[in-house]
Amino acid sequence: MTAINKVTSYLRHLKQHLGYHQMPLYSDLDQRLPLPDLKNVKVLWPNKYCWHGDRALEPLKKELSRIVPLELYDVEDKKFVWHEKGGFPVPHDKFSSIGKPKSPRGLYDIRGEIMEVHYGNHVIRCAYDYSDYDIVSSDILSEVDLYFKKVISSIEKIPAKVFSIGFYAINPNLLAKARMRFFKGLPERKIDVYARFGTWTDSQPMRQIIVDNLKNSSLNFTGGFTKRSYPEYLKELLQTKISIDAHGQAPASPRLLESMALGAVVVSPKYTCTFPEEIIDGIHYVAIKEDAGDLVETCRKLLENDDQLENIRKEAMIFFDHNFSTESMARRILREAINRSH
């Protein structure tokens, strides 16, 4: 490849990652999440982030700016101590969990930012916690009106100000482009069962069991631990009938929403976390035992029932729209903020 071709290829790749592509939807969000009157509403957004959170924050920023005016505020003027340290502070009663599996690795390891929704004379301060940890930062909770959180699982009593906002895609732009291809024409589903995992989480033993069981079965299986680029991974999902999700650091993984978005039916151990809406076994996905002992048989029965696969696929695509699309996140923030001002 010549130097010019290399530069052209690099720029095309960069545009794919940085360019904003609005997620195409399968359903109408105006019916499920109608927007209130947005006259005199604007959002104040931080001008810099405390951590490298672009993939979680920039798509949401762009979606909010598409709906209402958005201005940047200077973080340094706020004098956030936590901002300089890299994240929201971990509560004192959770210090003992620091460094343990699926737990923060430092005192300020809860990734998040604070935005403001201005509605007339009202200012509603909102925290967005996009960390994988099932912990609410009590210090931040006391400072804001609303606390939107990516992961809510084992918290016994969820504070009234805390709301589940759903998971975000690793790269919403590329996922949006893949979904556009899906809507333009149904791809041939050549892969019966798909399970491709990373190798760095605290859940590797379970993932190894899943891969071994599928490899040793008679099912048409693609996957394992061989690394793929994100576009290659999405291309494989587009050809998949059943996608296996095995939770990593968090009680759910981006694989859940990516599979739903692209029409692959998810099979997974039961989800214990709270999404904005209830996720139902047999409707939005198919649950298996925690030890995955029934994985192969569950997949085999699903593959024998085309009607069930199609019904779950359609319901899952709607569930993605309502719970995981960036537009649904932006709508929930604006709806809850304006409700709080009344």
Summary of the structure (lengths in Angstrom):
residues: 342
radius of gyration: 20.7
end to end distance: 61.1
largest distance: 64.3
contacts: 1069
relative contact order: 0.15
helix: 40%
strand: 18%
